[in-house]
Amino acid sequence: MFGTGVMTDARGILRREHGDITTYNVLIDQMESRITKGRDGYFVSAQGWYGGDIDRLWLKSEIESDFREKPEQAEVQALWSHALDPWFNLQTGIRYDFEPSPERAHLVVGIQGLAPYWFEVDGALFLSDRGDLTARFEAEYDQRITQRLILQPRVEVDFALQDVPEIGVGSGLSKAEVGLRLRYEIVKEFAPYIGVEYNETFGDTARFERAAGGDVSHLSFVVGIRAWF
């Protein structure tokens, strides 16, 4: 009844109206003050993407510092993200560390997505321009107490294939962070929160930390905001 040209145009309209569009999102996941005995500081973790349902440009950044010193950690990642299925994305690209010194560039390959039981997970391997291979895994879960009040447990672990003494990283399990944050969504896009964060280093990483006069573990109280647009 309808010609080939008409049906081709109709299919194109159908694709555009059912997801074939370009969108973006920016998430400030953590912007917080960390109150630790003798060592108060701040931490910022943000990410954003631009693209369609299947392929996106993804940017991630983290900064951690004491209030009175230059940042201990500062990194940015630029990634291409490709949807493997409705739940997980393959991400590849580069990461650049401005701190700790010396600066380093990394190749990145990882998986980010939503695991069963609604756990948000993000895991990646990093190969630096000096040949160092490291890995990072993060997981978090939003437990709604009410429509606005949300309790979020979170864990992050770092691994290294070899010692990297110039930046204080030892082989094996190098660091773990476990946190619990309670946020209140004033609106969906903006939520202040309070919580606690426990950090501990292990193995040679702990040995490097002690040699530098640092603590191998500490507990912090956190106050911050989470926002997206």
C-alpha positions in Angstrom: 0.0 0.0 0.0 2.9 2.3 0.9 6.1 2.7 -1.2 9.6 1.9 -0.1 10.5 5.6 0.3 7.6 6.3 2.5 8.2 3.3 4.8 11.9 4.3 5.1 11.0 7.7 6.2 8.5 6.3 8.7 11.0 4.0 10.2 13.4 6.9 10.6 10.8 8.9 12.5 10.0 5.9 14.7 13.7 5.5 15.6 14.0 9.2 16.5 10.9 9.2 18.6 11.9 6.0 20.5 15.4 6.8 21.7 17.5 7.8 18.7 18.2 11.2 20.2 21.3 13.0 21.7 21.1 13.9 25.4 23.4 14.7 28.3 23.7 14.4 32.0 26.1 15.8 34.6 26.2 14.2 38.1 28.1 15.7 41.1 28.0 12.4 43.0 30.0 13.6 46.0 31.0 17.2 47.0 31.9 16.9 50.6 33.9 18.0 53.6 35.7 15.2 55.4 36.2 15.8 59.1 39.0 13.6 60.4 41.0 13.8 63.6 43.9 16.2 62.8 43.3 16.0 59.1 40.2 17.8 57.7 39.8 18.0 53.9 37.4 17.7 51.0 36.5 15.3 48.2 34.8 15.9 44.9 33.6 13.1 42.5 31.7 14.1 39.4 30.9 12.6 36.0 28.9 13.4 32.9 28.0 12.0 29.5 26.8 13.2 26.1 25.4 11.0 23.4 22.7 8.5 22.5 21.4 5.3 23.9 24.2 3.1 22.5 27.4 5.3 22.3 28.3 8.2 24.6 31.3 10.4 25.5 31.8 10.0 29.2 33.9 12.3 31.5 34.8 11.5 35.1 36.9 13.4 37.6 38.0 13.1 41.2 39.8 15.5 43.6 40.9 14.8 47.1 42.8 17.2 49.4 43.4 18.6 52.8 42.2 22.1 53.3 45.7 23.5 53.9 47.6 21.7 51.2 47.6 21.0 47.5 45.4 18.1 46.3 46.7 14.6 47.2 44.7 13.1 44.3 43.4 14.8 41.1 42.4 12.9 38.0 40.2 13.2 35.0 39.0 10.5 32.6 37.7 10.8 29.0 36.0 7.7 27.8 33.9 6.3 25.0 31.0 4.3 26.4 29.2 1.6 24.4 26.0 -0.2 25.7 26.5 -3.9 25.9 22.9 -4.5 27.0 20.2 -2.4 28.9 22.3 -2.7 32.1 26.0 -2.5 31.4 28.3 -0.2 29.3 31.8 -1.0 28.1 34.1 2.0 28.6 37.5 2.7 27.1 39.7 5.8 26.9 42.3 7.7 28.8 42.9 8.9 32.4 45.3 11.6 33.4 46.6 12.0 37.0 47.6 15.6 37.9 48.3 14.4 41.5 50.1 12.7 43.1 53.4 13.7 41.4 54.8 12.6 39.0 51.9 13.1 36.6 50.8 10.0 34.7 48.6 9.1 31.8 46.7 5.8 31.6 44.8 3.7 29.1 41.4 2.7 30.6 39.1 -0.2 29.9 36.1 -0.9 32.2 32.5 -1.8 32.8 29.9 0.4 34.4 26.3 -0.4 35.0 23.5 -1.6 37.2 24.0 -5.1 38.7 21.2 -7.4 40.0 19.4 -6.1 43.1 20.0 -2.5 41.9 23.7 -2.2 42.8 25.5 0.5 40.8 28.9 -0.8 39.9 32.0 0.6 38.2 35.2 -1.4 37.6 38.2 -0.5 35.5 41.8 -1.5 34.6 44.4 1.2 34.1 47.7 0.8 32.3 50.0 3.8 32.8 52.5 5.3 30.5 55.2 3.9 32.8 53.9 0.3 32.4 52.1 0.1 35.8 48.8 -1.9 35.8 46.2 -1.0 38.5 42.5 -1.7 39.0 39.6 0.0 40.8 36.2 -1.4 41.7 33.3 0.7 43.2 29.8 -0.4 44.2 26.9 1.5 45.9 23.3 0.9 46.7 20.4 3.4 47.3 18.1 2.2 50.0 15.0 4.4 50.2 13.7 5.0 53.7 11.1 7.4 52.5 10.4 9.1 49.1 13.0 11.7 50.0 15.3 10.1 52.6 17.9 7.7 51.1 20.6 5.6 52.8 23.6 4.8 50.6 26.3 2.3 51.5 29.3 2.4 49.3 32.6 0.5 48.9 35.7 1.1 46.8 38.8 -1.1 46.5 42.1 -0.5 44.6 44.5 -3.1 43.4 48.0 -2.9 41.8 50.0 -5.5 39.9 53.3 -4.2 41.1 54.9 -1.7 43.6 54.9 1.9 42.5 56.9 3.5 45.3 57.1 7.0 43.7 53.4 7.4 44.3 53.2 5.2 47.4 51.3 2.3 45.9 52.1 -1.3 46.8 51.2 -4.5 44.9 48.0 -6.5 45.7 45.1 -4.9 47.5 46.4 -1.4 48.1 43.4 0.6 49.5 39.8 0.1 50.6 37.1 2.7 51.4 33.8 1.9 53.0 31.2 4.7 53.4 27.6 5.2 54.6 25.7 8.4 53.6 22.2 9.6 54.4 20.8 12.1 52.0 17.6 14.1 51.8 16.3 14.9 48.3 14.9 18.5 48.6 14.2 17.9 44.9 15.3 15.0 42.8 18.2 17.1 41.4 19.6 18.3 44.7 20.3 16.5 48.0 22.4 17.4 51.0 23.8 14.5 53.0 25.8 13.4 56.1 27.7 10.2 56.7 30.9 8.4 57.7 33.8 7.1 55.6 36.4 4.6 56.6 39.7 4.4 54.7 42.5 1.8 55.1 45.7 1.0 53.2 47.2 -2.5 53.1 50.5 -4.3 52.4 53.3 -2.3 50.9 50.9 0.6 50.4 50.5 0.8 54.2 54.3 0.5 54.6 54.9 3.4 52.2 52.2 5.4 54.1 53.9 4.8 57.5 57.3 5.8 56.0 55.8 9.1 54.8 54.4 9.8 58.3 50.8 9.1 57.4 48.0 7.0 58.9 47.2 3.6 57.4 43.6 4.0 58.4 41.2 6.7 59.5 37.5 7.4 60.0 35.9 10.6 58.7 32.6 12.3 59.2 31.3 13.8 56.0 28.9 16.6 55.1 28.2 17.3 51.5 25.8 17.7 48.6 24.8 15.5 45.6 23.3 17.2 42.5 22.6 16.4 38.9 21.3 18.2 35.8 
